[in-house]
Amino acid sequence: AAFRSAMAGIIPLLTLTPAEPDTFRGRQRRAGVDEVSVVDVEACAHTAVRTVEHIAREPGRMVKLSTMIVGRGVFEQDGRRADVGPGDVVVYDSHRPYSILFEGDVHMRVILFPYSYLDLPPATLARVTAVRFPADEGLGHVINPFLAQLGASIADLDGPHASRLVRSALDLLVTMLSDQVRRSHPDSGARGDLVTQVRAWVEEHLGDPD
């Protein structure tokens, strides 16, 4: 109950159901910059469900990006199902129903931010929710470690430096999502070798002390 109450004050409204209520344990740690929150979550097996009723009670639109550290989760939204493991990234939208199943212990890092930060049309975001971005392929190989490091270090950052780092991470997320749309929907108009572009960006900015 304590874990559910703590999470209710951080993430959009949903229902958490432990697999073993009597022995369930969980903890969360949160850091925030501007309107962005990073939540580090460790918990036993459970499910998390956001329904149309939840959305009606709390209609604000947030995008959630989860990076798995330990364990596996099955994310479902918009008719898709993503089996996500360590190092993988998945995106989901609080404005539409979703469900998450964790069959065992899990440690993940969740980044929450307003939908408006993405600067993407709703239809574009809807094409890439509940899609697994693997840690060892394409853009994921470049972006996922950066996002994981952002979550691990954001609590130690403050001031303009933190805001710039968060905004840069979200710019990378837009690139990742755009590439997924381009590959899944070749008629979407997205062009260019995004892997090369992002790799160059990361190499430049991770070496920048500012």
Buried (B, 14 or more C-beta within 10 A) or exposed (E): EEBBEBBEEBBBBBEBEBBEEEEBEBEBEBBBBEEBBBBBBBBBBBBBBBBEEBBEEEEEBBBBBBBBBEBBBBBBBBEBEBEBEEBBBBBBBBBBBBBBBBEEEBBBBBBBBBBEBBEBEEEBBBBBBBBBBBBEEBBBBBBBBBBBBBBBEBBEBEEEEBBBBBBBBBBBBBBBBBBBBBEEEEEBEBEEEBBEBBBEBBEEBEEEEE
